[in-house]
């Protein structure tokens, strides 16, 4: 397997580069490469982001008549997590 190495510009050098690969449905993982350190790009509809958001949206807090704070179905949310 050939791995393409993309050298960072002198002013952007970091100690640890990043290994990256692309994924295409039906083809699998391809285009392995080592790139300069940088931001990761992720689709906003990625299941990991959506599921994490749903867990916390389901965890609601309420103030009771006695002034105390109560969580709605906290144990069920933690079990799903």
C-alpha positions as semicolon CSV with decimal commas, in nm:
position;residue;x (nm);y (nm);z (nm)
1;X;0,000;0,000;0,000
2;X;0,140;0,339;-0,097
3;X;0,078;0,619;0,151
4;X;0,104;0,973;0,020
5;X;0,287;1,217;0,250
6;X;0,192;1,587;0,225
7;X;0,461;1,806;0,381
8;X;0,345;2,107;0,584
9;X;0,471;2,456;0,509
10;X;0,764;2,556;0,732
11;X;0,547;2,792;0,943
12;X;0,281;2,524;1,003
13;X;0,501;2,238;1,123
14;X;0,373;2,053;1,429
15;X;0,535;1,761;1,611
16;X;0,273;1,504;1,509
17;X;0,126;1,474;1,159
18;X;-0,216;1,315;1,098
19;X;-0,296;0,987;0,924
20;X;-0,613;1,016;0,713
21;X;-0,813;0,794;0,477
22;X;-1,126;0,848;0,270
23;X;-1,430;0,620;0,279
24;X;-1,669;0,556;-0,009
25;X;-1,973;0,332;0,013
26;X;-1,917;0,024;-0,200
27;X;-1,541;0,085;-0,224
28;X;-1,448;0,098;0,144
29;X;-1,144;0,281;0,280
30;X;-0,905;0,430;0,025
31;X;-0,647;0,703;-0,037
32;X;-0,432;0,657;0,277
33;X;-0,210;0,955;0,348
34;X;-0,015;1,143;0,612
35;X;-0,102;1,513;0,621
36;X;-0,001;1,817;0,821
37;X;-0,184;1,865;1,151
38;X;-0,510;2,054;1,096
39;X;-0,883;2,069;1,152
40;X;-1,099;1,763;1,090
41;X;-1,400;1,788;0,864
42;X;-1,717;1,595;0,954
43;X;-2,063;1,594;0,801
44;X;-2,313;1,769;1,031
45;X;-2,552;1,475;0,981
46;X;-2,296;1,221;1,109
47;X;-2,471;0,967;1,332
48;X;-2,222;1,015;1,614
49;X;-2,301;1,383;1,641
50;X;-2,674;1,332;1,608
51;X;-2,692;1,056;1,870
52;X;-2,485;1,258;2,118
53;X;-2,713;1,556;2,072
54;X;-3,026;1,344;2,118
55;X;-2,902;1,210;2,451
56;X;-2,860;1,557;2,595
57;X;-3,179;1,695;2,442
58;X;-3,366;1,415;2,618
59;X;-3,215;1,512;2,953
60;X;-3,445;1,787;3,077
61;X;-3,415;1,971;3,406
62;X;-3,707;2,122;3,595
63;X;-3,746;2,328;3,910
64;X;-3,996;2,176;4,152
65;X;-4,248;2,359;4,368
66;X;-4,010;2,313;4,660
67;X;-3,737;2,504;4,471
68;X;-3,528;2,191;4,407
69;X;-3,395;2,092;4,064
70;X;-3,508;1,764;3,912
71;X;-3,401;1,573;3,602
72;X;-3,660;1,401;3,385
73;X;-3,577;1,037;3,308
74;X;-3,206;1,080;3,379
75;X;-3,141;0,708;3,439
76;X;-3,303;0,614;3,107
77;X;-3,087;0,867;2,923
78;X;-2,772;0,734;3,090
79;X;-2,869;0,374;3,001
80;X;-2,905;0,469;2,633
81;X;-2,567;0,636;2,638
